[in-house]
Amino acid sequence: MSLVSAKEVAAVINIDKYGVLGTFIGWVFLHILRISKLNRIYNKHKDKEKITFLNAILDEVQINFEIPEEDLKRIPKEGAFISISNHPLGGVDGILLLKLLLENRPDFKIVANFLLRRIEPLEPYVMPVNPFEDRKEAKSSVSGLKNALVHLQEGHALGIFPAGEVSTYRDGKLIVDRPWEEVAIKLIHKAKVPVIPIYFHAKNSRLFYFLSRISDTLRTAKLPSELLTQKARTIKVRIGKVIPVKEQEEYDNLEDFQVFLRKKTYMLANTFASEGPLIKPPNLRIAKPPKEVIPPIATDELIREIEYLRANDFRLLQSKNFEVFFAKSNKIPNILKEIGRLRELTFREVGEGTNNAFDLDAYDHYYHHLFLWDNEQQIIVGAYRMGLGKPIFEEHGLDGFYINSLFRLEPELNSMMEKTIEMGRAFVVKDYQQKPMPLFLLWKGIVHVTLRYPEYKYLIGGVSISNQFSNFSKSLMIEFMKSHYYDPYLAQYIHPKKEYKVKLKDADKDFVFDSSKADMVKFDKIIDEIEPGSLRMPVLIKKYVKQNARVVA
């Protein structure tokens, strides 16, 4: 039996009443819409079962998809949950959802449209009645809801497309789901199980959307063959963090609950950055390939300088096997080169390296260096570059400060900068990043520096946000910091030389800010939800805010 017959096509376009002629026209449309090819593919693989069938279909039509490995870990290994998804493709997204979830949860079932319910190998994984579709009777809708709730009450996993039908143009603009069905939201609200938002970044063919504008009938007729239009495209998928029942219970009103769930799902779309031009302008410089980082500086040379620092009161503090030192470059030529090597290695790991053999610049030669030494391993663990404002300003003026290379400082800041210690270029080497002690001791070292130099009243410095974050998350972080930790007085005298252009929809910004309620911890969790790979707010930003730091540019 084929997936779709000529008679069924004739029925969809309302010409079955013409008997043989109607069936013949249906047969013509079957070929024009390439449904006949889809039938051949289906008949070729319909005897396969479960994941084998799904993989065979995806391979046959050459559908590629991408999903971060970390996202798959968000799927609960046991217990009931509901996955909610946008529905951009109307068929392929259902097949992909089944593949991804069944590989992790064999008890997963999907509430699907008419197309998936016709695929015999998928019958065990598709709920027999879809209560969310327009084409339904009241009796079957109740039956569908009851079956779904029983499935969940037995501790199984369920997937739904709350829109009930494929996404299409809305208001003549975006390709998005129609308003999500109230029945679907009621089901989620009543089930009281964790919810997982899943977003499919994809679209159907132009012909599909053209036919959709003409009539719903033509849209339905074209839908099966859309499986063939995804060839050579890559469907990107994101799985969000589990929304626990406790968080769902904050929404008593169904409409507010629907908006919340929909936002949680579509928020995942923002991590997909728009692609740049395929052909770069001829005057655009191509980035140089990274140079090989220099080998480690000989340990005996480092130890010789460490012993000199100990003997001449350059050690700020000692804690167990760690020592914190503070010195200028002329006292530590070999240590400085090792700091430059470790800086480059550490920053490259987060996409911020200079691509040079080591990371040192002109500022390093007249700034001080605060660094942490592990006396047991005899290695440098982390460091800060620190500039004492008075000698820097006297010798170089405002141009002597590193931040002046990134920001334009007005003359009104002259007196303040003389009383300022500039901090920057902070790092902790990879093997020590998950340990709290290194950063704590570096910060304790900063306290000791301020005690040794009480004439300085201010600490200032730049903090970087890694390019591993999406533009959306970077924009959110900038706006969040400016909204809650901004100093408008100082900001009028410091201007970025290359300002980052924040691009946020008001609705997205309002949703995130309303959810976080000016709480850094809550906001940090939202960034974690949005970004793959468990990326969170940069640690230094959070630490500075805890010390009552203010953003000025």
C-alpha positions, 0 to 999 in steps of 0.5 A: 500500500502506498503512502498517498493514493491518487484517489486520496489526492482527488479527495483532498482537492475536492474533485473525487466527486467526478469519479474516474476523471477526478481520480485521473486528475488526482494521479496527475497531481500525484506526479506534479507534486512528486508524491509518486516518488515519495510513495516509491521511497516509502514502499522500498523501506516500509518493511523496516522497523523502528529506528532502522526505518527512520534512518533509512528514510532520512538517508534516502532523501539525504536529509542532514541535521545538526544538534549540539551533543550537549543538548541531547544530554537534556533529555531525561533518561526516565520518568514522564515528560512532554516535549513541545516543538515548533512545526516548520516542516509538517512531516520531516520535523516529526520524523526527526523528533522521533529519531532523536527521542527514540534513541534516548527514550524507547517509550517515546510517543508523538502526537502527530498529524495525518501524514505521520499516522499513515506511516505503518512502521511508525504506528507504535510511536504515534498516538492514534488520535491527534486532539490538536488538529482542526479536522477532528470531532469532539469525541475523538478529541477527548479520546486523544487527550485521554490516551495522551494523559494515560501515557504520561501517567504511566511514566512515559515520554510524549511529544507534541506540536502545540500548533497542530499544523505546519508553520506558514506565513503569518501576517504576510511576513514570518514563517511561524506557527499559528497560535498554539492550540488551547487543547495542547496547553490544557494537556500540558497544564493538566499533566503536571510533568516536566516540559522540554522545548525543542526548536527546529530551524528549517523551512519548506519550499517556496512552492509550498508557501506559495500554494499555502497563500492560495488555499489550505487545500493546496497546502495540504496536498503539497505537504507529503512531498515536502520531505523531498525538498530538504535534500542538501539542506541542514536542519538545525535542532536545539533542545532547551533545558527542562522546564520543571513543574514548579516553574510551570505552576507560576502560570495560572492563566492558560494564555500566559502559560501558552506565551511562556512555553512558546517563548521558551521554544522560539528563544532557542532560535536566537542562537542561530546567527545569520550567515555572512556573504559567501564572497568576501569583499576584495579588501577584506583581510583574511585572518592569518593562520595561528602560529605555533605557541612557543615551548614552555620556558625552562623551569629552572629559569622560572625558579631562579626568578621566583627565588629573587622575588621571594628574597626581595619582598615581591611576594604578596601572600602564601597559601599552602602550595600557592604563592602570589607575586607582584612585580614589573617586567624588568624583574621577571623577563622569563616569567613574563614570557611564560605568562605570555605563552600561557595567556595565548594558550588559555585565550585560544581555547575560548576563541580569543587568542592573538594567533601569535606565538605568545600573547605580550604587547607594549603595555606588558613592559611597563605594567605590573604583573600579579601571578599565582605560582604553584610551588608543588608543580612549579608552574604559573597557574594564572595572572592579572596585568595591573597598571598603577595609574600615577606613573602611567599617566605621568609618563604616557598620559591617557594613551598609556592605559590599555583601555584607551586602545579600546575606549576613548577617554575624555580629559575629565578622567585625568585626575581619576585615572591617576588614582586608578589601578587598571586590571586586565588580561586575566586568566587561569590555566585550563587544568585549574579553572574548575578549582575555586582556590586559584581565582580566590587567591588572585583576588586576594592578591588584588586586595594586597596590592590595594593595601600596599598602594593606598593612594589608589581609590579605583579599579578599572578594566575591560572584561571580554565576552567570548565569541562562543556566545551567540550574538543574541546572548551577547546582546542580552548580557550587554543590555542586562548589565547596562540596565542594572549595573550602569554608572551614567555619570562616568559613562559620559566620559568613556566611549567605545571606539568600536561599539557592539551593535545590540540587536534585540527584539523588544519582546525577547528582551522583555521576556528575559528581563521579566523572567530574571527580575534583575537577579544575576543568578536567574539571568545566568540560568537563562543564558545557560538555557539558550546556549549549547554547551552549558555556556554561562555569564563570564565568571569575571563579570559575575565576580566583579558585580558581587564586588559592587562593580559598575559598567561604564561602557 
